[in-house]
Amino acid sequence: MKQAQFEKLYAEKWHNFSLLLEGEEIAENQEDNYQFISLYRLICQHYALAKQRHYSPQLVKKLHDLVITGHHQLYAKQGNWLSKIYHFYAYTFPNRFRQHKGLFWLSFACFTVPLLLMGLACYFNSEMLYSLMSSGQVREMESMYDPNNPLFGRESSRQSDTDLMMFGHYISNNIGIDFRIYGIGLFAGIGTLFLLLYNGLVIGGVAGHLTGIGFGERFWAFVVGHGSFELTACVISGMAGLRLAQSLFMTGNYGRADAFKIAGKQSIELLIGAGTMTFIAAFIEAFWSSSSMISDTVKYVVAVLLWSLVIGYLALVGKKSN
Amino acid sequence: MNQPTPKIIDNITQYPTPEGLMLELVPAGLMARASAWVLDLAVRGLILVVCFIPLILFKLAGVGLFLIIMFLVNWLYPVFFEVWREGMTVGKKYSGIYVCHDDGTPISLQSSLVRNLLRVVDFLPFFYSTGVLSILFNRKSQRLGDMVAGTIVVYQEKDDMSQIYRSVYKLMENQPQAKISLNPQTHYEPTSPLFYFPLTLQEQQALLSLSDRLPFLPIARQKEITQQISPLVQTSNKLAVRVNNIDVVHDAVLARAKQLKGGES
């Protein structure tokens, strides 16, 4: 068949298909509910024919473009946004978390062991913290939780201003840390392990130091609430980073490139969950933990609730498959 | 599959679709991506400046909001554009490239997040050196983030060829056309080997390509081009003698092209 004949024969189909691609209705055949699919297959065939018969590059290209655009529409991921979000938090994330329990405990150990050791060391030896932080930073930290400092927490006059500023700071800083812990995991996980270790040391050191010099009351009441979401999220970010690293060494039944892709999909789910948790933590930290009008007892009660919420969510939610 | 395998120099990746076709994607090279990145950097800077000026009026609360905006712009600016603007950030659109999955489907939120959060790694140890090396040594021009996300940055196909011709030649479609003699017998005897398509694939395509482009070319240009490919119609002795006559060559080439395409329509 000559090209001109071919074009004449099918030009209408191609035109109809391009109309469908732009989202317009075509009147051709109303009973056929699968117009798009059947036209798409037909055009795939035409493209193959045009190529095989060596028709002009322009025609081949035109058909190729139709095929590519059709391919995009046919294989695009679809679905309702809200139900997707719900499905993610109610099912995907907690299940993914439980699927990689081993990585969680590894990440947990790398974070918690240095935290506890450094905490104890700093509790008994108030000089210890200076090995990690400069004296300026330590002084700043001490003044923040000094019981004799009346400016702790909100000032009643401009409270919402400060809260909002700190909210922004916590978000950009803490979620940024999560993202870095994750990304650096691609280099065999060394970066992730280092960051977990370092964060554990600093957090443990500060906690131990402040408790040791008697500022503990204020400090613990401040951190215990949002710590539930923040620290867990930090460990989960580490877990996501380690998942990337895992695919480098343990590829399973896949080639390394495919193992990477699978790890990428799974780890980003963990990280989205961790990022959300850090966001919640920032909210609690800015508007609840910092409030000086709420008594410490209430804060501790709420903290117990928050911790059980986090643990319960990760351990139980989404166990029934749907 | 008797697909012609692309030459290495062509830098084309192929993906077989369930319909039995080979989709061809042309990965974007380093310079296109770098210029897109630089432009995006400028756009991001602009967004921040524009947001900063009114927010500074709100003092501390404004600073808080600004920090949030800065976080979003720094980490999620490319994600937003890639997922909701068909794989193109502002810079990518300007460079004529877009990002999709390596099977040619539109990029998903997760993949976009992976490839953009892993910029941290591609940046190391300084100024995207890991990413640059990875792009240069990867056949699909992927940086590490692309490999993990299973994405690929490709050139956008310009879908309207006539638009390109118009923009190149600044001509309208209804140019006066040369009169083509439609009787191939004038120049070919059925005994001539040319009559049975002995042209190589490339030669056929050159002729076909020409016949598709004719409506966009002025006659002077048509004659100039047909002279270049006159060897394709020169087997008949009669023609070889008169090859210096441009009009004859022009007619012969056009007739040949018409014949190849099946011109009677």
Chai-1 contact restraints between the chains, C-beta under 6 A:
chainA,res_idxA,chainB,res_idxB,connection_type,confidence,min_distance_angstrom,max_distance_angstrom,comment,restraint_id
A,K2,B,G262,contact,1.0,0.0,6.0,A-B,restraint_1
A,Q3,B,K261,contact,1.0,0.0,6.0,A-B,restraint_2
A,Q3,B,G262,contact,1.0,0.0,6.0,A-B,restraint_3
A,A4,B,K261,contact,1.0,0.0,6.0,A-B,restraint_4
A,A4,B,G262,contact,1.0,0.0,6.0,A-B,restraint_5
A,A4,B,S265,contact,1.0,0.0,6.0,A-B,restraint_6
A,Q5,B,G262,contact,1.0,0.0,6.0,A-B,restraint_7
A,K8,B,S265,contact,1.0,0.0,6.0,A-B,restraint_8
A,C44,B,E19,contact,1.0,0.0,6.0,A-B,restraint_9
A,C44,B,L21,contact,1.0,0.0,6.0,A-B,restraint_10
A,H54,B,L201,contact,1.0,0.0,6.0,A-B,restraint_11
A,H54,B,Q204,contact,1.0,0.0,6.0,A-B,restraint_12
A,S56,B,L208,contact,1.0,0.0,6.0,A-B,restraint_13
A,S56,B,S209,contact,1.0,0.0,6.0,A-B,restraint_14
A,S56,B,D212,contact,1.0,0.0,6.0,A-B,restraint_15
A,P57,B,Q205,contact,1.0,0.0,6.0,A-B,restraint_16
A,P57,B,S209,contact,1.0,0.0,6.0,A-B,restraint_17
A,Q58,B,M161,contact,1.0,0.0,6.0,A-B,restraint_18
A,Q58,B,D212,contact,1.0,0.0,6.0,A-B,restraint_19
A,D65,B,E157,contact,1.0,0.0,6.0,A-B,restraint_20
A,D65,B,D159,contact,1.0,0.0,6.0,A-B,restraint_21
A,H71,B,G104,contact,1.0,0.0,6.0,A-B,restraint_22
A,H72,B,P106,contact,1.0,0.0,6.0,A-B,restraint_23
A,Y75,B,T105,contact,1.0,0.0,6.0,A-B,restraint_24
A,A76,B,P106,contact,1.0,0.0,6.0,A-B,restraint_25
A,K77,B,S108,contact,1.0,0.0,6.0,A-B,restraint_26
A,D161,B,L60,contact,1.0,0.0,6.0,A-B,restraint_27
A,D161,B,A61,contact,1.0,0.0,6.0,A-B,restraint_28
A,T162,B,L60,contact,1.0,0.0,6.0,A-B,restraint_29
A,L164,B,A61,contact,1.0,0.0,6.0,A-B,restraint_30
A,L164,B,G64,contact,1.0,0.0,6.0,A-B,restraint_31
A,M165,B,L60,contact,1.0,0.0,6.0,A-B,restraint_32
A,M165,B,V63,contact,1.0,0.0,6.0,A-B,restraint_33
A,M165,B,G64,contact,1.0,0.0,6.0,A-B,restraint_34
A,F167,B,G64,contact,1.0,0.0,6.0,A-B,restraint_35
A,G168,B,G64,contact,1.0,0.0,6.0,A-B,restraint_36
A,G168,B,L67,contact,1.0,0.0,6.0,A-B,restraint_37
A,G168,B,I68,contact,1.0,0.0,6.0,A-B,restraint_38
A,H169,B,L67,contact,1.0,0.0,6.0,A-B,restraint_39
A,I171,B,I68,contact,1.0,0.0,6.0,A-B,restraint_40
A,I171,B,F71,contact,1.0,0.0,6.0,A-B,restraint_41
A,S172,B,L67,contact,1.0,0.0,6.0,A-B,restraint_42
A,S172,B,F71,contact,1.0,0.0,6.0,A-B,restraint_43
A,F179,B,L117,contact,1.0,0.0,6.0,A-B,restraint_44
A,R180,B,V120,contact,1.0,0.0,6.0,A-B,restraint_45
A,G183,B,L117,contact,1.0,0.0,6.0,A-B,restraint_46
A,G183,B,L118,contact,1.0,0.0,6.0,A-B,restraint_47
A,G183,B,V120,contact,1.0,0.0,6.0,A-B,restraint_48
A,G183,B,V121,contact,1.0,0.0,6.0,A-B,restraint_49
A,L186,B,V121,contact,1.0,0.0,6.0,A-B,restraint_50
A,F260,B,M147,contact,1.0,0.0,6.0,A-B,restraint_51
A,F260,B,V148,contact,1.0,0.0,6.0,A-B,restraint_52
A,K261,B,G150,contact,1.0,0.0,6.0,A-B,restraint_53
A,G264,B,V114,contact,1.0,0.0,6.0,A-B,restraint_54
A,G264,B,V148,contact,1.0,0.0,6.0,A-B,restraint_55
A,G264,B,A149,contact,1.0,0.0,6.0,A-B,restraint_56
A,I268,B,Q110,contact,1.0,0.0,6.0,A-B,restraint_57
A,I268,B,L113,contact,1.0,0.0,6.0,A-B,restraint_58
A,I268,B,V114,contact,1.0,0.0,6.0,A-B,restraint_59
